[in-house]
Amino acid sequence: MAFLDLWFIAYNKKLLLDGVNVMRIKITQWVLMIAIFSVGIVEAKSSWELSKQADGIQIYTRDTPNSKLKSFRADVIIPTRLTSLVAVLEDTTVFPRLFHNCKSAKSLKKVGHNEFYNYIVTGMPWPVNSRDLIAHSIISQDRKTKRIDIIINSKSNMVPQKSGIVRVKHLVGRWEFMPLKNGTTKVTYELNLEPSGNIPAWLVNLLIVDTPFYTLLNLRKLVKEPIYMNAKRRYIID
């Protein structure tokens, strides 16, 4: 990871010195982000284990290197368009209805049509304090397969910390939307995080199963609403 960071800094300096435009730098950042996320996946040597299967949703968990907390991966097939799914994930106003235990969310910054910074507050069971985080998301689409990837990582300093709320400083995850031949889409939601503060590992690992399960249940309902079902995005190929 340190090598990638040093390479990225050196390479960006070279681009600037050579007079290459900002768009190429953005592309370099996006490619590097995917590489870093992929490195994290490779490092997780333990295999996925099925932890829950219900309502057509499969939740898998696995141990995370150097952590007491598990990572999760959730899969479901939804009869919907790619654009409808993207429209939901772009709409921070609906996050409390989408993400399990989300108390509030707001958009902080949008860069172009595919890069977002969102502030999210998540409730925790009493007496544990709520958590907040700044999620940085980048959306991309493979023009051949039409697969959509949304890579997510946390930023810690865009919003001042608030009293009584603990800041999540490490989060890395992804959404994957893969269109199938029968008009449905396979949705994959994968996440690894450290919630910071003093939370029993057993409690966090319990939430790691419930959170993706209920989030995908909510997503399946939301894409049926007209505002998302009829959504149009010129940069998405259905």
Backbone torsions as a table, in degrees:
resi	resn	phi	psi	omega
1	MET	NA	-41.7	179.0
2	ALA	-62.5	-39.5	178.4
3	PHE	-61.1	-44.1	179.8
4	LEU	-62.3	-41.2	179.3
5	ASP	-61.3	-46.2	-179.4
6	LEU	-65.1	-41.0	178.8
7	TRP	-61.9	-41.7	-178.4
8	PHE	-62.8	-44.9	-179.5
9	ILE	-63.2	-47.4	-178.7
10	ALA	-63.2	-41.1	-176.8
11	TYR	-69.0	-40.5	178.3
12	ASN	-63.2	-39.0	177.2
13	LYS	-61.9	-41.3	179.3
14	LYS	-62.8	-42.6	179.6
15	LEU	-59.9	-43.6	-179.0
16	LEU	-64.7	-41.4	179.9
17	LEU	-66.0	-33.7	-179.7
18	ASP	-81.0	-5.7	177.2
19	GLY	79.8	21.4	179.8
20	VAL	-74.2	143.7	-172.3
21	ASN	-71.7	167.5	-175.0
22	VAL	-63.6	-32.4	-178.1
23	MET	-60.0	-40.6	179.1
24	ARG	-65.0	-35.2	177.5
25	ILE	-65.8	-40.9	177.8
26	LYS	-59.9	-42.6	179.3
27	ILE	-63.6	-41.7	178.0
28	THR	-60.2	-42.8	179.4
29	GLN	-62.1	-42.8	-179.4
30	TRP	-64.3	-45.4	179.0
31	VAL	-61.4	-42.7	-179.8
32	LEU	-64.6	-38.7	179.2
33	MET	-60.4	-43.7	177.6
34	ILE	-63.5	-39.6	179.0
35	ALA	-62.0	-44.0	180.0
36	ILE	-63.4	-43.2	178.6
37	PHE	-62.7	-40.2	179.9
38	SER	-64.9	-38.0	177.1
39	VAL	-59.7	-41.8	179.1
40	GLY	-61.6	-37.8	179.6
41	ILE	-68.2	-42.1	-179.5
42	VAL	-63.2	-38.6	-177.7
43	GLU	-65.7	-25.2	179.8
44	ALA	-78.2	92.4	-171.0
45	LYS	-76.0	-22.8	-179.8
46	SER	-73.0	149.9	-177.5
47	SER	-87.9	158.7	177.7
48	TRP	-68.1	138.7	176.5
49	GLU	-121.3	133.4	179.3
50	LEU	-68.3	120.0	-178.2
51	SER	-105.4	-25.8	179.4
52	LYS	-158.4	141.7	175.7
53	GLN	-143.1	115.3	-178.5
54	ALA	-162.8	148.6	177.1
55	ASP	53.5	34.3	178.4
56	GLY	77.1	8.1	-178.3
57	ILE	-110.9	133.6	175.9
58	GLN	-113.1	128.6	177.9
59	ILE	-113.4	122.7	178.0
60	TYR	-113.6	146.1	175.1
61	THR	-133.2	160.8	174.7
62	ARG	-157.7	158.2	178.6
63	ASP	-66.2	148.7	178.6
64	THR	-110.9	129.8	179.9
65	PRO	-54.4	135.8	175.9
66	ASN	61.5	29.9	179.3
67	SER	-148.5	148.6	174.1
68	LYS	-83.8	-8.3	-175.5
69	LEU	-99.0	149.9	-179.4
70	LYS	-94.1	157.1	169.5
71	SER	-95.0	159.0	176.5
72	PHE	-128.1	155.8	170.0
73	ARG	-137.0	131.5	-178.8
74	ALA	-124.4	136.2	-179.0
75	ASP	-125.8	141.2	173.9
76	VAL	-156.9	151.3	174.8
77	ILE	-108.0	125.9	-175.6
78	ILE	-123.1	132.8	175.8
79	PRO	-77.3	87.4	-176.7
80	THR	-160.0	166.3	177.8
81	ARG	-85.8	158.9	176.0
82	LEU	-61.2	-42.1	-178.0
83	THR	-60.7	-38.0	179.6
84	SER	-63.1	-41.8	179.1
85	LEU	-65.5	-44.4	179.2
86	VAL	-63.4	-39.9	-179.3
87	ALA	-60.1	-38.5	177.7
88	VAL	-66.6	-46.8	-177.1
89	LEU	-68.8	-20.0	177.7
90	GLU	-84.8	-16.0	-172.4
91	ASP	-97.0	95.4	-178.2
92	THR	-65.9	-23.1	-179.3
93	THR	-64.8	-21.7	-178.1
94	VAL	-98.9	-1.3	-177.4
95	PHE	-55.9	-39.2	178.0
96	PRO	-63.1	-22.5	176.1
97	ARG	-91.6	-15.9	-179.0
98	LEU	-93.9	-59.3	-173.1
99	PHE	-85.3	128.0	-179.2
100	HIS	-58.7	127.6	178.5
101	ASN	72.9	7.9	176.6
102	CYS	-71.5	125.2	-179.1
103	LYS	-91.1	-37.7	179.9
104	SER	-161.3	161.4	178.3
105	ALA	-159.0	150.1	175.2
106	LYS	-151.5	152.7	178.2
107	SER	-81.0	132.6	178.0
108	LEU	-99.5	-39.0	-174.3
109	LYS	-162.9	144.3	175.4
110	LYS	-129.9	130.9	-179.8
111	VAL	-116.4	109.1	-176.0
112	GLY	65.4	-150.8	-179.6
113	HIS	-101.4	-1.8	-171.4
114	ASN	-129.0	7.3	-177.7
115	GLU	-131.2	129.7	-172.5
116	PHE	-136.4	146.3	170.8
117	TYR	-122.7	118.2	-177.2
118	ASN	-124.2	144.2	176.4
119	TYR	-103.1	126.6	-173.6
120	ILE	-131.6	134.4	174.9
121	VAL	-113.9	127.4	-178.6
122	THR	-116.4	131.0	178.4
123	GLY	-78.4	151.8	177.9
124	MET	-126.8	155.9	178.7
125	PRO	-61.4	141.4	177.3
126	TRP	-58.5	139.2	7.2
127	PRO	-100.1	22.6	-176.9
128	VAL	-76.6	137.1	179.2
129	ASN	-67.8	151.1	174.5
130	SER	-62.5	158.7	176.9
131	ARG	-116.1	147.7	171.5
132	ASP	-129.0	159.8	179.6
133	LEU	-156.7	157.1	170.6
134	ILE	-107.2	114.6	-177.7
135	ALA	-99.1	124.9	176.9
136	HIS	-103.5	118.7	-175.8
137	SER	-122.6	139.6	175.3
138	ILE	-127.5	126.3	-178.0
139	ILE	-101.4	136.2	175.4
140	SER	-141.7	158.3	178.5
141	GLN	-136.3	134.9	173.1
142	ASP	-80.4	116.0	-174.0
143	ARG	-68.6	-20.7	179.7
144	LYS	-84.4	-52.2	-177.9
145	THR	-87.5	-16.3	-176.2
146	LYS	71.5	4.3	178.9
147	ARG	-62.8	138.2	177.9
148	ILE	-110.8	134.0	175.3
149	ASP	-119.6	135.7	172.8
150	ILE	-121.7	110.2	-178.8
151	ILE	-95.3	131.1	-174.2
152	ILE	-123.9	136.8	169.1
153	ASN	-146.3	163.1	-174.3
154	SER	-93.4	146.2	171.0
155	LYS	-120.5	136.7	-170.0
156	SER	-104.3	-10.5	-168.8
157	ASN	-123.0	15.6	-179.0
158	MET	-82.9	-21.9	-179.9
159	VAL	-130.5	132.1	177.8
160	PRO	-58.6	144.3	178.1
161	GLN	-69.1	147.3	-176.2
162	LYS	-111.2	146.3	179.4
163	SER	-62.6	133.6	177.6
164	GLY	84.7	-1.2	178.3
165	ILE	-125.2	131.7	-177.7
166	VAL	-95.3	131.0	-178.6
167	ARG	-81.2	126.8	172.9
168	VAL	-80.6	119.9	-175.1
169	LYS	-102.8	-15.4	177.9
170	HIS	-130.2	120.1	173.8
171	LEU	-153.4	132.7	173.5
172	VAL	-141.6	134.8	-176.7
173	GLY	-164.4	-175.0	179.9
174	ARG	-161.4	151.8	165.0
175	TRP	-111.2	143.3	173.3
176	GLU	-132.3	127.6	177.0
177	PHE	-116.2	111.9	-178.4
178	MET	-113.4	113.1	-179.9
179	PRO	-69.3	139.5	178.0
180	LEU	-107.8	167.7	-172.8
181	LYS	-71.9	-20.8	-174.7
182	ASN	-95.5	21.1	177.9
183	GLY	82.8	10.1	177.6
184	THR	-109.8	172.2	180.0
185	THR	-133.0	131.5	173.2
186	LYS	-85.1	123.7	-179.6
187	VAL	-107.3	128.7	174.9
188	THR	-121.4	131.4	179.9
189	TYR	-126.2	118.4	-175.0
190	GLU	-129.1	138.7	-174.9
191	LEU	-154.1	143.7	170.1
192	ASN	-135.2	130.3	-179.5
193	LEU	-148.8	160.8	171.1
194	GLU	-119.1	111.9	-172.7
195	PRO	-73.5	-3.8	179.2
196	SER	64.7	164.5	179.4
197	GLY	71.4	-171.7	-177.4
198	ASN	-99.4	98.0	175.5
199	ILE	-127.9	130.6	177.3
200	PRO	-57.9	133.8	-178.6
201	ALA	-58.0	-35.2	-178.6
202	TRP	-64.5	-33.8	179.5
203	LEU	-70.1	-44.5	179.6
204	VAL	-63.1	-42.8	-179.3
205	ASN	-66.1	-28.3	174.4
206	LEU	-68.6	-43.8	179.4
207	LEU	-66.1	-27.5	-178.4
208	ILE	-65.0	-23.8	174.7
209	VAL	-86.6	-45.5	-177.4
210	ASP	-67.0	-40.4	-174.2
211	THR	-59.1	-53.9	-179.9
212	PRO	-68.9	-32.3	-178.5
213	PHE	-62.3	-52.6	-177.8
214	TYR	-73.1	-27.6	175.5
215	THR	-64.5	-43.4	179.4
216	LEU	-70.6	-34.2	173.0
217	LEU	-58.9	-44.7	-179.9
218	ASN	-65.5	-41.1	179.7
219	LEU	-61.2	-42.4	-179.3
220	ARG	-61.1	-33.9	177.5
221	LYS	-76.7	-42.4	-174.5
222	LEU	-63.9	-38.1	-176.7
223	VAL	-66.4	-12.9	178.1
224	LYS	-83.6	-13.6	-179.8
225	GLU	-73.2	139.3	-174.0
226	PRO	-51.7	-38.7	-177.3
227	ILE	-61.2	-30.2	178.7
228	TYR	-98.4	-37.8	-179.6
229	MET	-61.0	-35.6	-178.1
230	ASN	-101.7	11.7	-177.1
231	ALA	-64.6	149.5	177.1
232	LYS	-128.6	136.4	175.9
233	ARG	-136.3	118.0	-176.1
234	ARG	-64.8	-20.6	-176.4
235	TYR	-96.4	6.0	177.4
236	ILE	-115.8	131.8	176.0
237	ILE	-100.3	117.2	178.7
238	ASP	-82.7	NA	NA
